[in-house]
């Protein structure tokens, strides 16, 4: 999945450097895996791929990725477990950053009813799902904003949560069902089915498969892969991507 994620980042045309952050024992495996990755995006010069050592926790690894791209003007933090994320979605987030948004995340409407529960499992409330969104990656940030967020000891379940706690406004763009996170056996079965369909589809049908099911615009640890883009049109950017499982480096 790591290689699929890297290829997707490069194909977006918004990434100019990919830094893959992994545990020390996986550096050689990741380097070998990515050595033959296509390093040229559309209308772009060759895209370097660098592998660096991460930390004990996810936040440590993201910090290592940020340190590996100190001159970037923007960061896109992306889960490598979302290996089928369409390049168009990555480019959409990057474009919003270029337009001046300080923080941007892809979002999908929530289709299930969501309940809050107490420690005993009793339902305590039912939020209005019309106001809820499921957040995907890549999550894009002004570089100074993300650096400030990671300079604190604040806790959050994602990078957007960190910058929210600094008081920054996080904007949403339309997500994509193909950007689902591959973490369970069922997820893997679905991913394999999508890849098999892509292999069997005529070349001129590939684009429609990439975007099938994309909703209308939404309103408002382990191995880490950092992809960096030296420049968006008009600025510098860097992209970080996190893998969900150490075994993915071998795939």
C-alpha positions in Angstrom: 0.0 0.0 0.0 2.9 2.4 0.6 3.9 2.3 -3.0 0.3 2.8 -4.2 0.1 5.8 -1.9 3.4 7.3 -3.1 2.3 6.8 -6.8 -1.0 8.6 -6.0 0.8 11.5 -4.5 3.1 11.9 -7.4 0.3 11.5 -10.0 -1.6 14.4 -8.3 0.9 16.8 -9.8 1.1 18.7 -6.5 4.0 16.8 -4.9 7.7 17.4 -5.7 9.4 15.4 -2.9 8.2 12.3 -1.1 9.6 11.5 2.3 8.6 8.1 3.8 9.0 7.9 7.6 9.3 4.4 8.9 10.7 2.5 11.9 14.4 2.1 11.8 14.1 -1.7 11.1 12.0 -1.0 8.0 14.2 1.7 6.3 16.0 -0.8 4.0 12.7 -2.6 3.1 11.0 0.7 2.3 13.9 2.0 0.3 14.0 -1.2 -1.8 10.3 -1.1 -2.3 10.2 2.5 -3.5 13.4 2.4 -5.5 11.5 1.5 -8.7 8.6 3.8 -8.1 7.7 6.1 -11.0 9.1 9.4 -10.0 7.6 11.7 -12.6 4.3 13.4 -12.2 2.3 15.0 -14.9 4.0 18.1 -16.3 6.6 17.9 -13.4 10.3 17.2 -13.1 11.3 13.9 -11.5 10.0 13.5 -7.9 12.6 12.3 -5.4 11.5 9.7 -2.8 13.4 9.8 0.5 13.1 7.3 3.4 13.8 8.5 7.0 13.4 7.0 10.5 10.3 7.9 12.5 9.6 7.9 16.2 7.8 5.7 18.8 4.5 7.5 18.3 2.7 8.9 15.3 3.3 12.4 16.4 7.0 11.7 16.7 7.0 10.4 13.1 5.1 13.4 11.8 7.6 15.7 13.5 10.4 13.7 11.8 8.7 14.3 8.5 8.3 18.0 9.1 12.0 18.2 10.0 12.8 16.5 6.7 11.1 19.2 4.8 12.0 22.4 6.7 11.7 24.8 3.8 8.1 23.8 2.8 5.4 26.4 2.7 2.6 23.8 2.9 2.2 20.3 4.3 -0.3 17.7 3.3 -0.6 15.0 5.9 -1.8 11.7 4.3 -2.5 8.2 5.6 -0.7 5.7 3.4 -3.4 3.3 4.5 -5.7 5.4 2.2 -3.7 4.0 -0.7 -6.4 4.3 -3.3 -7.0 8.0 -2.7 -7.6 9.5 -6.2 -4.8 12.0 -7.3 -7.6 14.5 -8.1 -8.5 14.6 -4.4 -4.9 15.3 -3.4 -4.7 18.0 -6.0 -8.0 19.5 -4.8 -6.7 19.9 -1.2 -3.4 21.4 -2.6 -5.4 23.9 -4.7 -7.3 25.1 -1.7 -4.0 25.8 0.2 -2.8 27.7 -2.8 -6.0 29.8 -2.7 -5.1 30.9 0.8 -6.8 28.4 3.1 -4.6 27.8 6.2 -6.0 24.3 6.8 -8.0 22.0 4.5 -9.4 18.5 5.0 -11.5 16.2 2.7 -14.9 15.3 4.1 -17.7 12.9 3.4 -21.3 13.2 4.7 -22.0 10.7 7.5 -24.6 8.1 6.3 -25.1 6.2 9.6 -26.9 7.3 12.6 -24.3 8.2 15.3 -24.9 7.8 19.0 -22.9 9.1 22.0 -22.7 6.6 24.9 -21.4 6.6 28.5 -18.9 4.3 30.0 -21.6 1.7 30.6 -22.7 1.7 27.0 -25.9 3.6 27.6 -26.9 6.1 24.9 -26.6 9.7 26.0 -27.4 11.5 22.8 -28.0 11.4 19.0 -26.1 14.1 17.1 -27.7 15.5 14.0 -25.8 13.7 11.3 -26.5 16.5 8.8 -23.9 18.5 10.8 -21.3 15.6 10.9 -18.6 14.7 8.4 -16.2 11.8 8.2 -12.7 13.3 7.6 -10.2 11.7 5.2 -6.7 12.5 4.1 -4.6 14.2 2.8 -5.1 17.0 5.3 -3.4 20.2 4.1 -1.9 23.0 6.2 0.1 26.2 6.0 3.5 25.0 7.0 4.0 27.5 9.8 0.6 26.6 11.3 1.4 22.9 11.4 4.9 23.5 12.8 3.3 25.6 15.6 0.8 22.9 16.3 3.6 20.3 16.6 5.6 22.5 18.8 2.9 22.1 21.5 2.1 19.2 23.8 -1.6 19.2 22.7 -3.3 15.9 22.0 -5.7 15.2 19.1 -6.8 12.3 17.0 -5.6 14.0 13.8 -3.5 16.9 12.6 -6.6 19.0 11.9 -7.6 18.6 15.6 -4.2 20.0 16.6 -4.5 23.1 14.6 -8.1 23.6 15.7 -6.9 23.7 19.2 -4.6 26.6 18.2 -7.8 28.5 17.1 -7.3 28.0 13.3 -10.3 27.5 11.0 -10.2 24.2 9.2 -12.0 24.2 5.8 -13.5 21.1 4.1 -13.5 20.0 0.4 -15.4 17.1 -1.1 -13.9 13.8 -0.1 -14.0 10.6 -2.1 -15.2 7.1 -1.2 -12.0 5.6 -2.7 -10.0 7.4 0.0 -11.2 4.9 2.5 -8.7 3.6 5.1 -7.5 0.0 4.6 -7.2 -1.4 8.1 -9.4 -4.5 8.4 -9.6 -7.7 6.3 -12.9 -6.4 4.8 -11.2 -3.2 3.8 -8.4 -5.2 2.1 -11.0 -7.3 0.3 -12.6 -4.1 -1.0 -9.2 -2.6 -2.0 -8.3 -5.8 -3.9 -11.6 -5.7 -5.7 -11.1 -2.1 -6.8 -7.6 -2.8 -8.0 -8.8 -5.9 -9.9 -11.5 -3.8 -11.6 -8.9 -1.2 -12.6 -6.7 -3.9 -14.1 -9.6 -5.3 -16.1 -11.1 -2.0 -17.2 -10.3 -0.5 -20.6 -7.8 2.4 -20.5 -10.5 5.0 -21.3 -12.6 3.8 -18.4 -10.0 4.3 -15.7 -10.8 7.9 -15.1 -14.4 7.2 -14.5 -13.5 4.4 -12.0 -11.3 6.8 -10.2 -14.1 9.3 -9.5 -17.1 6.9 -9.3 -19.2 7.7 -6.3 -17.7 11.1 -5.4 -20.2 13.1 -3.5 -21.1 16.7 -3.9 -19.0 19.2 -1.9 -19.3 18.6 1.8 -19.8 21.3 4.3 -18.2 22.3 7.0 1.4 3.8 15.8 3.1 2.7 13.2 4.9 3.3 10.0 4.6 6.9 8.8 5.2 8.0 5.2 6.0 11.6 4.5 5.7 12.9 1.0 6.8 16.5 0.4 6.1 18.8 -2.4 8.7 21.5 -2.9 6.2 23.8 -4.7 2.6 24.3 -5.5 2.1 26.9 -8.2 3.0 30.0 -6.3 4.4 28.4 -3.2 6.3 25.5 -1.5 4.4 22.5 0.0 5.2 19.2 1.7 3.1 16.1 2.1 3.1 13.6 4.9 1.5 10.2 4.6 1.0 7.7 7.3 0.9 3.9 6.8 -1.6 1.9 9.0 0.5 -1.3 9.4 4.2 -2.1 9.4 3.5 -5.1 7.1 2.4 -2.7 4.4 6.0 -1.7 3.6 6.4 -5.2 2.1 3.4 -5.0 -0.2 
